[in-house]
Amino acid sequence: MTAEAQADKQLVWRVSSSLDSAKPGEVLLLDDQGQVLPPRAMKRAAVVGWSVVGGLVAVGSAAMAALAGPVIGVATGVATIATLGWHARAGREFRRALAMASAGRRDDALAAVAALEKRHLGEQFPPFIDYLSGKLEWQRGNFDAALRRYERARAILAQRRRHRGMYWVCSFDRAQLLAAMGKVEIAKTARIELEQAPRGDYFAMELALTDLMIAFHGDDADRLPDDTELYDWAKAALRTSRFGVSVVLLAWAFRKRNDEDMAGHMLREAPARLETEFLAECAPKLAAWLAAQPPADDPLLTE
């Protein structure tokens, strides 16, 4: 058995039970408010006859998931789960691509999505394909290609009443990507719209990540909230085993505020959370900053 075949055999679709417990390779289900749904939501969907999860797919940071966020999959809204159910085979293949992306198999996932796109599966699929392709292109460092995908997905979703959760995830990632591209002023403008986004737990994390990305790439820590809220962001990030980009950005923010204890703590926590986040490709400026920092156990951090 080839290495690729062995990897495919080990590929498993796993749904995380909560934002805090999400692990690399797992998928999060979100409702349209950005609130994480438990695995039983998927089981309920199966009971009423939907064979696959539909809705939105986000892989990232961060990362984001790609970057801005960890590598993560998102299916928005139990109400949207039927979206892919009408075409069971295509739905299974799309879900497989998402599982590969969540497991850090970026190139394999992109090839799978490209193959699906060539089949012209109908009007329901394009925004999902554009979003996932955009995230994967971002992970490859192809910023312009990623931005084009996000823009196209948002244009389609803006005309629909359903899939609003997917619209907001695309919008969060687009703002973060613009910051990573160095287009900080455009990212700030995009950030204004995000005030209208719901405040479910995942969207709250994404909003904080967006603010951190803009502050870092604009070298403007003063635009971040006060220390109390920054500590709350750190607590939220550290409750998870993901969101490595957020943890690195928080290390930068605390260092800017001369809080070396928290900066060092964040730097110690970051490596395990960066396994599938392709930081060097997604946020090269942030990766360079991280590489320039003393080791997390270096005495210089506590002097």
Long-range contacts (C-beta under 8 A, 24 or more apart in sequence): 4-108, 7-105, 7-108, 11-96, 11-99, 11-100, 11-103, 12-99, 13-95, 13-96, 13-99, 14-99, 15-39, 15-42, 19-201, 19-202, 19-205, 19-240, 20-239, 20-240, 21-240, 21-241, 22-70, 22-72, 22-240, 22-241, 22-242, 23-241, 23-242, 24-70, 24-71, 24-102, 24-103, 24-104, 24-241, 24-242, 24-275, 24-276, 25-99, 25-102, 25-103, 25-104, 25-276, 26-72, 26-73, 26-102, 27-53, 27-72, 27-73, 27-74, 27-75, 27-98, 27-99, 27-102, 28-72, 28-73, 28-74, 28-75, 28-202, 29-53, 29-74, 29-75, 29-78, 30-56, 30-74, 30-75, 30-76, 30-77, 30-165, 30-169, 30-200, 30-202, 31-76, 31-77, 31-78, 31-165, 31-200, 32-76, 32-77, 32-79, 32-80, 32-163, 32-164, 32-165, 32-198, 33-165, 33-198, 33-199, 33-200, 33-203, 34-165, 34-168, 34-169, 34-197, 34-198, 34-199, 34-200, 34-201, 34-202, 34-203, 34-204, 34-206, 35-198, 35-200, 35-201, 35-202, 36-200, 36-201, 36-202, 37-78, 41-78, 42-81, 44-78, 45-78, 45-81, 45-82, 49-85, 50-81, 50-82, 50-85, 51-85, 51-88, 51-91, 51-92, 52-81, 52-84, 52-85, 52-88, 52-91, 52-92, 52-94, 52-95, 53-81, 53-84, 53-91, 53-95, 54-80, 54-81, 54-82, 54-83, 54-84, 54-85, 54-91, 54-124, 54-128, 55-80, 55-81, 55-83, 55-84, 55-128, 55-163, 55-165, 55-166, 56-80, 56-128, 56-131, 56-163, 56-165, 56-166, 56-169, 57-94, 57-98, 57-101, 57-128, 57-131, 57-132, 57-135, 58-131, 58-132, 58-135, 58-169, 58-173, 59-98, 59-101, 59-102, 59-109, 59-132, 59-135, 59-136, 59-139, 60-135, 60-138, 60-139, 60-173, 60-277, 61-209, 61-243, 61-244, 61-245, 61-246, 61-277, 61-282, 62-176, 62-209, 62-243, 62-244, 62-245, 62-246, 62-277, 62-282, 63-135, 63-138, 63-139, 63-245, 63-277, 63-278, 63-282, 64-135, 64-138, 64-139, 64-173, 64-176, 64-245, 64-277, 64-282, 65-135, 65-242, 65-277, 66-135, 66-136, 66-138, 66-139, 66-173, 66-277, 66-278, 66-282, 67-138, 67-139, 67-176, 67-177, 67-180, 67-213, 67-245, 67-277, 67-278, 67-279, 67-282, 67-283, 68-172, 68-173, 68-176, 68-177, 68-180, 68-206, 68-209, 68-210, 68-213, 68-245, 68-282, 68-283, 69-173, 69-176, 69-205, 69-206, 69-209, 69-242, 69-243, 69-245, 69-246, 70-242, 70-243, 70-244, 70-245, 70-273, 70-276, 70-277, 71-101, 71-102, 71-103, 71-104, 71-139, 71-276, 71-277, 71-278, 72-102, 72-242, 73-98, 73-99, 73-101, 73-102, 74-165, 74-166, 74-169, 74-202, 76-163, 76-164, 76-165, 76-166, 76-169, 77-162, 77-163, 77-165, 79-162, 80-162, 80-163, 80-165, 80-166, 83-124, 83-128, 83-163, 84-124, 84-125, 84-128, 86-124, 87-121, 87-122, 90-116, 90-119, 90-121, 90-125, 94-125, 94-128, 94-129, 97-132, 98-132, 101-132, 101-135, 101-136, 102-276, 103-276, 104-275, 104-276, 106-136, 106-139, 106-140, 106-278, 107-140, 109-136, 110-136, 110-137, 110-140, 126-152, 126-153, 126-156, 127-152, 127-153, 127-156, 127-157, 127-163, 127-166, 127-170, 128-166, 130-156, 131-166, 131-169, 131-170, 134-170, 134-173, 135-173, 138-173, 138-177, 138-180, 138-281, 138-282, 139-278, 139-281, 139-282, 140-278, 140-281, 141-280, 141-281, 141-282, 141-284, 143-177, 143-180, 143-181, 146-177, 147-174, 147-177, 147-178, 147-181, 150-174, 150-177, 165-198, 168-194, 168-197, 168-198, 168-203, 169-206, 171-197, 172-197, 172-203, 172-206, 172-207, 172-209, 172-210, 175-210, 175-213, 175-214, 176-209, 176-210, 176-213, 179-210, 179-213, 179-214, 179-216, 179-217, 179-218, 180-213, 180-217, 180-282, 180-283, 180-284, 180-285, 180-286, 182-217, 182-285, 184-214, 184-217, 184-218, 187-213, 187-214, 187-217, 188-214, 188-218, 204-236, 205-236, 205-237, 205-243, 205-246, 208-233, 208-236, 208-246, 209-243, 209-245, 209-246, 209-249, 212-246, 212-249, 212-250, 212-253, 213-249, 213-283, 215-249, 215-253, 216-249, 216-252, 216-253, 216-285, 216-286, 216-289, 217-285, 221-252, 221-253, 221-256, 221-257, 224-253, 227-257, 227-259, 230-254, 230-257, 231-262, 234-262, 234-266, 238-269, 240-273, 241-272, 241-273, 242-273, 243-273, 244-270, 244-271, 244-272, 244-273, 244-274, 244-275, 244-277, 244-279, 245-274, 245-277, 245-279, 245-282, 245-283, 245-286, 247-273, 248-274, 248-279, 248-286, 248-289, 248-290, 249-286, 251-290, 251-293, 252-286, 252-289, 260-301, 260-302, 261-302, 263-301, 264-296, 264-301, 264-302, 267-293, 267-296, 267-301, 268-296, 268-297
